[in-house]
Amino acid sequence: MSNTFNGVLQNSSSDNPYLLAMSKEAVVDEIIRPNELGRIRYRGSIWNAKSLQETTIYPEDIVYVVGNDNITLIVDTFPNSDYNDLCQSQKKSPSATPLFFLGNFLLLLLILL
């Protein structure tokens, strides 16, 4: 599942079970400013991170990993973010097009004649 986050291709964390197999909680290591990269400590390693929030997140603050953009983790300051709901809602199948209905109508009309 792919999304865009500030124009960047992004993978849903639900499609990457290894990444989030353990705790989603991380600690900010280097300040994360809006629309900029920062760094977090997650599962014993240092990772680049972007925030879903439009606020600055300071070192030693707790954040929650909600997804990834290649090797950059996407974080939020709230544990139950709407981000995962957004990913799930975009997985729904597209609605049928009017041409589909027109084709079925014409096929039915042809059969009846």
ZAMARGU-4260 file (C-alpha; in steps of 0.2 Angstrom, whole numbers, plus 5000, padded with zeros to 4 digits):
<rodrens>
0) 5000/5000/5000 | 5007/5017/4995 | 5002/5034/5000 | 5010/5051/4999 | 5016/5061/5013
5) 5021/5079/5009 | 5023/5073/4991 | 5034/5058/4995 | 5030/5040/4991 | 5026/5031/5007
10) 5023/5013/5012 | 5010/5008/5025 | 5018/5000/5041 | 5004/4987/5040 | 5013/4981/5024
15) 5030/4979/5033 | 5027/4967/5048 | 5046/4966/5051 | 5048/4985/5054 | 5034/4986/5067
20) 5035/4968/5074 | 5039/4975/5091 | 5035/4991/5100 | 5030/5006/5090 | 5037/5018/5103
25) 5052/5028/5099 | 5063/5042/5107 | 5068/5057/5098 | 5087/5059/5097 | 5088/5074/5086
30) 5075/5088/5084 | 5061/5084/5071 | 5055/5100/5063 | 5039/5101/5052 | 5043/5095/5034
35) 5061/5091/5039 | 5070/5075/5044 | 5076/5072/5062 | 5082/5056/5071 | 5074/5044/5083
40) 5080/5029/5093 | 5069/5014/5088 | 5073/4996/5092 | 5091/4999/5097 | 5095/5009/5081
45) 5095/5027/5076 | 5083/5031/5061 | 5079/5046/5051 | 5062/5051/5054 | 5048/5063/5048
50) 5033/5069/5059 | 5015/5069/5054 | 5012/5084/5065 | 5016/5101/5060 | 5025/5105/5077
55) 5043/5103/5082 | 5047/5088/5092 | 5061/5089/5104 | 5075/5077/5110 | 5069/5064/5123
60) 5051/5066/5118 | 5041/5050/5115 | 5034/5047/5097 | 5026/5032/5089 | 5031/5025/5073
65) 5016/5024/5061 | 5024/5020/5044 | 5040/5022/5033 | 5046/5030/5018 | 5060/5018/5012
70) 5072/5019/5027 | 5064/5035/5034 | 5052/5032/5048 | 5035/5042/5049 | 5031/5046/5067
75) 5017/5054/5076 | 5015/5061/5094 | 4999/5051/5097 | 4999/5032/5099 | 4983/5030/5090
80) 4985/5041/5074 | 4972/5043/5061 | 4986/5039/5049 | 4983/5020/5050 | 4964/5023/5047
85) 4969/5033/5032 | 4979/5019/5025 | 4965/5006/5027 | 4952/5018/5019 | 4963/5020/5004
90) 4963/5001/5002 | 4945/5000/4997 | 4941/4995/4979 | 4937/5008/4967 | 4918/5011/4963
95) 4911/5005/4946 | 4912/5017/4932 | 4897/5023/4922 | 4904/5014/4907 | 4903/4997/4916
100) 4884/5000/4919 | 4881/5006/4901 | 4890/4990/4895 | 4879/4979/4906 | 4864/4988/4901
105) 4868/4986/4882 | 4872/4968/4884 | 4855/4965/4893 | 4846/4975/4879 | 4855/4964/4866
110) 4850/4948/4875 | 4832/4953/4876 | 4830/4958/4858
</rodrens>
